[in-house]
Amino acid sequence: MLLPLILVGCVNTDLINDPFFLIGSLKIEVTSKSVFVNDSLKLAVQYLSPSGETISGGAVTWTSSNNNIALVTSSGYLKGIQKGQAQLIATSDNFEKDSLLVTVVDDSTAVSSVLITGNSTSLTLGQTQQLLAKAYNINGSEQLNITFNWVSSDNSVLSVNSNGLVEAISPGSAYITASTGSVSSQPFQITVNGNARTGMFQKNPSQDHVVSGAAILKENNDGTLALEFNSNFASSGGPDIRVYLSGSESISGNSFEVGSLKSTTGQQTYSLPASIKLNSYDYVLIHCVPFNITFGWAKLN
């Protein structure tokens, strides 16, 4: 009878002390995400069960991504050292960690936070979404006439232009951030859904003609395929320019003519017959028929 009792005790002890056995998550609670230089801000956490209920927890360890900007004291206070931004991370045994982007400012009128808003965190291939960014000072007042710099963490999944217009390029997830000066937003994550192959156009090195932008060969809901060029697509002009699918960087007897190029710039879509499958071809070509010149191609991943 003694052996089973010892075994049960060992299993329970291992689960409790195993750092990968999570019983809940942490949520950082602060009265503000900004602090003045030489001022302090009290830090606290809430311990949450998987269902979101408040539970008890153990000691919390605080770390800062940059102690020269924001320093966490042993008594659990955040102290502003110099203006800038830093990530605070709270950890505790058996709880999923939480992080918070904090800003240290030296002027009450300076931008202390940037907030991105969007209608959806999920897009389908080729779909676009307009994101909006707003800047606020430490008192919560919106700062007007601010110019933002928009960045995608992965341009092969999501592209974003200078106005915050996002376009879904290929399946996956990426983060969009907006910043002004040294103050950046929290990343805005967007997931792109769908089966597709994508490629970036490049010019034919033996020609002076230029082709750029992205090609997306995507699967529709009915199983058929569509070929899309994204909003950044651009091609040199010329007579009778056509779009082809091919197994290589040149036209051959096995290449498939998609149709005439609809426009030398901008987003455009071409429907494909059911006989064309996602892996039938590896290249999209832009070809001038009268002069038998390939301006450029996109190799599909």
VOGU-421927 format. One record per residue (C-alpha): residue number from 0; residue in three letters; x, y, z. Coordinates in steps of 0.25 Angstrom, whole numbers, plus 2048, in hexadecimal, padded with zeros to 3 digits. Example, Ala and Ser with C-alpha at 12.3 -4.5 7.8 and 13.67 -1.06 7.14 Angstrom:
REM residues 2
+-----+------+------+-------+-----+
|  nr | rest | east | north |  up |
+-----+------+------+-------+-----+
|   0 |  ALA |  831 |   7EE | 81F |
|   1 |  SER |  837 |   7FC | 81D |
+-----+------+------+-------+-----+
//
This chain:
REM residues 301
+-----+------+------+-------+-----+
|  nr | rest | east | north |  up |
+-----+------+------+-------+-----+
|   0 |  MET |  800 |   800 | 800 |
|   1 |  LEU |  80C |   809 | 802 |
|   2 |  LEU |  811 |   809 | 7F4 |
|   3 |  PRO |  804 |   80E | 7ED |
|   4 |  LEU |  804 |   81A | 7F7 |
|   5 |  ILE |  812 |   81E | 7F4 |
|   6 |  LEU |  80F |   81D | 7E5 |
|   7 |  VAL |  803 |   826 | 7E6 |
|   8 |  GLY |  80B |   830 | 7EF |
|   9 |  CYS |  816 |   831 | 7E5 |
|  10 |  VAL |  80D |   834 | 7D9 |
|  11 |  ASN |  805 |   83F | 7E0 |
|  12 |  THR |  812 |   845 | 7E5 |
|  13 |  ASP |  818 |   845 | 7D7 |
|  14 |  LEU |  80C |   84C | 7D1 |
|  15 |  ILE |  80C |   857 | 7DB |
|  16 |  ASN |  81A |   85A | 7DA |
|  17 |  ASP |  81B |   858 | 7CB |
|  18 |  PRO |  81C |   867 | 7C4 |
|  19 |  PHE |  815 |   862 | 7B8 |
|  20 |  PHE |  809 |   85D | 7BF |
|  21 |  LEU |  801 |   86A | 7BE |
|  22 |  ILE |  7F5 |   86C | 7C8 |
|  23 |  GLY |  7F2 |   87A | 7C3 |
|  24 |  SER |  7F7 |   887 | 7BD |
|  25 |  LEU |  7FB |   894 | 7C2 |
|  26 |  LYS |  7F5 |   8A2 | 7BF |
|  27 |  ILE |  7FD |   8AE | 7C1 |
|  28 |  GLU |  7F5 |   8B9 | 7C8 |
|  29 |  VAL |  7FA |   8C8 | 7C8 |
|  30 |  THR |  7F3 |   8D5 | 7C9 |
|  31 |  SER |  7FB |   8DA | 7BD |
|  32 |  LYS |  804 |   8D5 | 7B2 |
|  33 |  SER |  80C |   8E1 | 7B2 |
|  34 |  VAL |  815 |   8E8 | 7BD |
|  35 |  PHE |  81D |   8F5 | 7BE |
|  36 |  VAL |  82C |   8F4 | 7BF |
|  37 |  ASN |  830 |   8F3 | 7CE |
|  38 |  ASP |  822 |   8EF | 7D2 |
|  39 |  SER |  81D |   8E1 | 7D6 |
|  40 |  LEU |  811 |   8D9 | 7D3 |
|  41 |  LYS |  80C |   8CD | 7DC |
|  42 |  LEU |  80B |   8C0 | 7D5 |
|  43 |  ALA |  801 |   8B5 | 7D8 |
|  44 |  VAL |  7FC |   8A8 | 7D2 |
|  45 |  GLN |  7EF |   8A0 | 7D2 |
|  46 |  TYR |  7F0 |   891 | 7D2 |
|  47 |  LEU |  7E6 |   88B | 7C9 |
|  48 |  SER |  7E1 |   87D | 7C7 |
|  49 |  PRO |  7DF |   877 | 7B9 |
|  50 |  SER |  7D0 |   87B | 7BA |
|  51 |  GLY |  7D4 |   889 | 7BE |
|  52 |  GLU |  7D1 |   889 | 7CD |
|  53 |  THR |  7DA |   88F | 7D7 |
|  54 |  ILE |  7E2 |   885 | 7DF |
|  55 |  SER |  7EE |   886 | 7E8 |
|  56 |  GLY |  7FD |   885 | 7E4 |
|  57 |  GLY |  80B |   886 | 7E8 |
|  58 |  ALA |  816 |   890 | 7E7 |
|  59 |  VAL |  818 |   898 | 7DA |
|  60 |  THR |  825 |   89B | 7D3 |
|  61 |  TRP |  825 |   8A8 | 7CB |
|  62 |  THR |  82F |   8AB | 7C0 |
|  63 |  SER |  831 |   8B7 | 7B7 |
|  64 |  SER |  836 |   8B6 | 7A8 |
|  65 |  ASN |  83E |   8C3 | 7AB |
|  66 |  ASN |  842 |   8C7 | 7B9 |
|  67 |  ASN |  848 |   8D4 | 7B3 |
|  68 |  ILE |  83A |   8D8 | 7B0 |
|  69 |  ALA |  831 |   8D1 | 7BA |
|  70 |  LEU |  836 |   8CB | 7C6 |
|  71 |  VAL |  82E |   8C1 | 7CF |
|  72 |  THR |  831 |   8C3 | 7DE |
|  73 |  SER |  832 |   8B7 | 7E8 |
|  74 |  SER |  825 |   8BD | 7EE |
|  75 |  GLY |  81D |   8BB | 7E2 |
|  76 |  TYR |  81D |   8CA | 7DC |
|  77 |  LEU |  821 |   8CE | 7CE |
|  78 |  LYS |  82A |   8DA | 7CE |
|  79 |  GLY |  82C |   8E3 | 7C2 |
|  80 |  ILE |  83B |   8E5 | 7BF |
|  81 |  GLN |  83B |   8EC | 7B1 |
|  82 |  LYS |  831 |   8EE | 7A6 |
|  83 |  GLY |  82E |   8E2 | 79D |
|  84 |  GLN |  827 |   8D5 | 79D |
|  85 |  ALA |  829 |   8C7 | 7A4 |
|  86 |  GLN |  822 |   8BA | 7A5 |
|  87 |  LEU |  81F |   8B6 | 7B4 |
|  88 |  ILE |  81D |   8A7 | 7B6 |
|  89 |  ALA |  817 |   8A0 | 7C2 |
|  90 |  THR |  819 |   892 | 7C5 |
|  91 |  SER |  815 |   888 | 7D0 |
|  92 |  ASP |  817 |   879 | 7D2 |
|  93 |  ASN |  80C |   871 | 7CB |
|  94 |  PHE |  805 |   87D | 7C5 |
|  95 |  GLU |  806 |   882 | 7B6 |
|  96 |  LYS |  80E |   88F | 7B6 |
|  97 |  ASP |  808 |   89D | 7B2 |
|  98 |  SER |  80F |   8A9 | 7AC |
|  99 |  LEU |  80C |   8B8 | 7AB |
| 100 |  LEU |  812 |   8C3 | 7A2 |
| 101 |  VAL |  815 |   8CF | 7AA |
| 102 |  THR |  819 |   8DD | 7A6 |
| 103 |  VAL |  822 |   8E7 | 7AE |
| 104 |  VAL |  820 |   8F5 | 7AA |
| 105 |  ASP |  826 |   902 | 7AF |
| 106 |  ASP |  81B |   90B | 7AA |
| 107 |  SER |  80C |   90B | 7AD |
| 108 |  THR |  809 |   90F | 79E |
| 109 |  ALA |  812 |   904 | 798 |
| 110 |  VAL |  80C |   8F7 | 792 |
| 111 |  SER |  80C |   8EC | 79C |
| 112 |  SER |  803 |   8E2 | 795 |
| 113 |  VAL |  7FF |   8DD | 787 |
| 114 |  LEU |  7F2 |   8D5 | 785 |
| 115 |  ILE |  7EF |   8CD | 779 |
| 116 |  THR |  7E0 |   8C9 | 776 |
| 117 |  GLY |  7DB |   8C0 | 76B |
| 118 |  ASN |  7CE |   8B9 | 767 |
| 119 |  SER |  7D4 |   8AB | 767 |
| 120 |  THR |  7E0 |   8A3 | 76B |
| 121 |  SER |  7DD |   899 | 760 |
| 122 |  LEU |  7DE |   89B | 751 |
| 123 |  THR |  7DD |   892 | 745 |
| 124 |  LEU |  7E7 |   892 | 73A |
| 125 |  GLY |  7E7 |   89F | 732 |
| 126 |  GLN |  7DE |   8A6 | 73C |
| 127 |  THR |  7E1 |   8B4 | 741 |
| 128 |  GLN |  7DE |   8BB | 74E |
| 129 |  GLN |  7E0 |   8C9 | 752 |
| 130 |  LEU |  7E7 |   8CB | 75F |
| 131 |  LEU |  7E6 |   8D8 | 767 |
| 132 |  ALA |  7F0 |   8DD | 771 |
| 133 |  LYS |  7EE |   8E8 | 77C |
| 134 |  ALA |  7F9 |   8EE | 785 |
| 135 |  TYR |  7F6 |   8F3 | 793 |
| 136 |  ASN |  7FE |   8FA | 79E |
| 137 |  ILE |  800 |   8F6 | 7AC |
| 138 |  ASN |  7F3 |   8FC | 7B0 |
| 139 |  GLY |  7EB |   8F4 | 7A6 |
| 140 |  SER |  7E9 |   900 | 79C |
| 141 |  GLU |  7E9 |   8FD | 78E |
| 142 |  GLN |  7F5 |   903 | 786 |
| 143 |  LEU |  7F0 |   908 | 778 |
| 144 |  ASN |  7F8 |   90A | 76B |
| 145 |  ILE |  801 |   8FE | 76E |
| 146 |  THR |  808 |   8F7 | 763 |
| 147 |  PHE |  80A |   8E8 | 765 |
| 148 |  ASN |  814 |   8DE | 760 |
| 149 |  TRP |  80D |   8D0 | 75D |
| 150 |  VAL |  815 |   8C3 | 75D |
| 151 |  SER |  812 |   8B5 | 75B |
| 152 |  SER |  81A |   8AA | 762 |
| 153 |  ASP |  819 |   8A1 | 755 |
| 154 |  ASN |  816 |   8A8 | 748 |
| 155 |  SER |  814 |   89A | 741 |
| 156 |  VAL |  808 |   898 | 74A |
| 157 |  LEU |  803 |   8A6 | 74C |
| 158 |  SER |  806 |   8B3 | 745 |
| 159 |  VAL |  803 |   8C1 | 74A |
| 160 |  ASN |  804 |   8CE | 743 |
| 161 |  SER |  807 |   8DC | 749 |
| 162 |  ASN |  7F9 |   8DE | 74C |
| 163 |  GLY |  7F6 |   8D1 | 754 |
| 164 |  LEU |  7F0 |   8CA | 749 |
| 165 |  VAL |  7F3 |   8BB | 74B |
| 166 |  GLU |  7F2 |   8B0 | 740 |
| 167 |  ALA |  7F2 |   8A1 | 742 |
| 168 |  ILE |  7FD |   89B | 73A |
| 169 |  SER |  7FF |   88D | 73E |
| 170 |  PRO |  7F9 |   883 | 749 |
| 171 |  GLY |  7FF |   885 | 757 |
| 172 |  SER |  800 |   890 | 762 |
| 173 |  ALA |  807 |   89D | 763 |
| 174 |  TYR |  807 |   8A9 | 76C |
| 175 |  ILE |  805 |   8B8 | 768 |
| 176 |  THR |  80B |   8C3 | 770 |
| 177 |  ALA |  809 |   8D2 | 76F |
| 178 |  SER |  813 |   8DC | 775 |
| 179 |  THR |  816 |   8EB | 776 |
| 180 |  GLY |  824 |   8EF | 77A |
| 181 |  SER |  829 |   8E5 | 784 |
| 182 |  VAL |  81B |   8E1 | 789 |
| 183 |  SER |  815 |   8D4 | 783 |
| 184 |  SER |  807 |   8CD | 784 |
| 185 |  GLN |  805 |   8BF | 789 |
| 186 |  PRO |  806 |   8B5 | 77E |
| 187 |  PHE |  7F8 |   8B3 | 777 |
| 188 |  GLN |  7F8 |   8A5 | 773 |
| 189 |  ILE |  7F1 |   8A0 | 766 |
| 190 |  THR |  7EF |   892 | 761 |
| 191 |  VAL |  7EE |   88F | 752 |
| 192 |  ASN |  7E5 |   883 | 74F |
| 193 |  GLY |  7E5 |   87B | 742 |
| 194 |  ASN |  7ED |   871 | 739 |
| 195 |  ALA |  7F6 |   879 | 730 |
| 196 |  ARG |  803 |   87A | 72A |
| 197 |  THR |  80A |   888 | 729 |
| 198 |  GLY |  816 |   88E | 722 |
| 199 |  MET |  81C |   89C | 720 |
| 200 |  PHE |  81E |   8A1 | 712 |
| 201 |  GLN |  82C |   8A4 | 70D |
| 202 |  LYS |  831 |   8AA | 700 |
| 203 |  ASN |  837 |   8A1 | 6F5 |
| 204 |  PRO |  846 |   8A5 | 6F7 |
| 205 |  SER |  848 |   8A4 | 6E8 |
| 206 |  GLN |  83E |   8AF | 6E5 |
| 207 |  ASP |  83C |   8BE | 6E9 |
| 208 |  HIS |  82D |   8BC | 6EC |
| 209 |  VAL |  829 |   8BC | 6FB |
| 210 |  VAL |  81F |   8B3 | 702 |
| 211 |  SER |  81C |   8B4 | 711 |
| 212 |  GLY |  812 |   8B0 | 71C |
| 213 |  ALA |  80C |   8A3 | 721 |
| 214 |  ALA |  805 |   897 | 719 |
| 215 |  ILE |  7FB |   88F | 721 |
| 216 |  LEU |  7F6 |   882 | 71C |
| 217 |  LYS |  7EA |   87E | 726 |
| 218 |  GLU |  7E0 |   874 | 727 |
| 219 |  ASN |  7D1 |   879 | 727 |
| 220 |  ASN |  7C6 |   873 | 730 |
| 221 |  ASP |  7C1 |   86A | 724 |
| 222 |  GLY |  7CF |   864 | 722 |
| 223 |  THR |  7D2 |   86C | 715 |
| 224 |  LEU |  7DE |   876 | 715 |
| 225 |  ALA |  7E0 |   884 | 713 |
| 226 |  LEU |  7ED |   88C | 710 |
| 227 |  GLU |  7EE |   899 | 717 |
| 228 |  PHE |  7F8 |   8A5 | 716 |
| 229 |  ASN |  7F9 |   8AD | 722 |
| 230 |  SER |  7F7 |   8BC | 723 |
| 231 |  ASN |  806 |   8BF | 721 |
| 232 |  PHE |  807 |   8B8 | 714 |
| 233 |  ALA |  80D |   8C0 | 709 |
| 234 |  SER |  812 |   8BC | 6FB |
| 235 |  SER |  818 |   8C4 | 6EF |
| 236 |  GLY |  80E |   8C6 | 6E4 |
| 237 |  GLY |  80E |   8C1 | 6D6 |
| 238 |  PRO |  806 |   8BB | 6CB |
| 239 |  ASP |  7FE |   8AE | 6CE |
| 240 |  ILE |  804 |   8AB | 6DB |
| 241 |  ARG |  7FE |   89E | 6E1 |
| 242 |  VAL |  7FF |   895 | 6EE |
| 243 |  TYR |  804 |   887 | 6ED |
| 244 |  LEU |  805 |   87C | 6F7 |
| 245 |  SER |  812 |   874 | 6F4 |
| 246 |  GLY |  81B |   869 | 6FA |
| 247 |  SER |  827 |   872 | 6F8 |
| 248 |  GLU |  82C |   880 | 6F5 |
| 249 |  SER |  828 |   880 | 6E7 |
| 250 |  ILE |  81C |   87C | 6DE |
| 251 |  SER |  81C |   86E | 6D9 |
| 252 |  GLY |  812 |   864 | 6D2 |
| 253 |  ASN |  80D |   860 | 6E0 |
| 254 |  SER |  80A |   86F | 6E5 |
| 255 |  PHE |  7FC |   873 | 6E7 |
| 256 |  GLU |  7F7 |   881 | 6E2 |
| 257 |  VAL |  7EF |   887 | 6ED |
| 258 |  GLY |  7EB |   893 | 6E5 |
| 259 |  SER |  7EE |   8A1 | 6E1 |
| 260 |  LEU |  7F4 |   8AA | 6EC |
| 261 |  LYS |  7E8 |   8B2 | 6F2 |
| 262 |  SER |  7F1 |   8BE | 6F7 |
| 263 |  THR |  7FF |   8C1 | 6F8 |
| 264 |  THR |  7FD |   8C6 | 706 |
| 265 |  GLY |  7F5 |   8C2 | 712 |
| 266 |  GLN |  7EC |   8B6 | 718 |
| 267 |  GLN |  7E6 |   8AD | 70D |
| 268 |  THR |  7E0 |   89F | 70D |
| 269 |  TYR |  7E0 |   894 | 702 |
| 270 |  SER |  7D7 |   888 | 703 |
| 271 |  LEU |  7DD |   87A | 6FF |
| 272 |  PRO |  7D6 |   86E | 6FA |
| 273 |  ALA |  7D4 |   861 | 703 |
| 274 |  SER |  7DF |   85A | 6FB |
| 275 |  ILE |  7EA |   863 | 702 |
| 276 |  LYS |  7EE |   85E | 70F |
| 277 |  LEU |  7F6 |   865 | 71A |
| 278 |  ASN |  803 |   85E | 717 |
| 279 |  SER |  801 |   85D | 708 |
| 280 |  TYR |  80B |   869 | 705 |
| 281 |  ASP |  816 |   86F | 70D |
| 282 |  TYR |  817 |   87D | 706 |
| 283 |  VAL |  80E |   889 | 702 |
| 284 |  LEU |  814 |   890 | 6F5 |
| 285 |  ILE |  811 |   89E | 6F0 |
| 286 |  HIS |  814 |   89C | 6E1 |
| 287 |  CYS |  813 |   8A6 | 6D5 |
| 288 |  VAL |  80E |   89D | 6C9 |
| 289 |  PRO |  811 |   8A5 | 6BD |
| 290 |  PHE |  820 |   8A6 | 6C1 |
| 291 |  ASN |  821 |   899 | 6C8 |
| 292 |  ILE |  827 |   8A0 | 6D4 |
| 293 |  THR |  824 |   89B | 6E3 |
| 294 |  PHE |  824 |   8A8 | 6EB |
| 295 |  GLY |  826 |   8A0 | 6F8 |
| 296 |  TRP |  820 |   895 | 701 |
| 297 |  ALA |  81C |   891 | 70F |
| 298 |  LYS |  820 |   883 | 714 |
| 299 |  LEU |  815 |   87D | 71C |
| 300 |  ASN |  819 |   878 | 72A |
+-----+------+------+-------+-----+
//
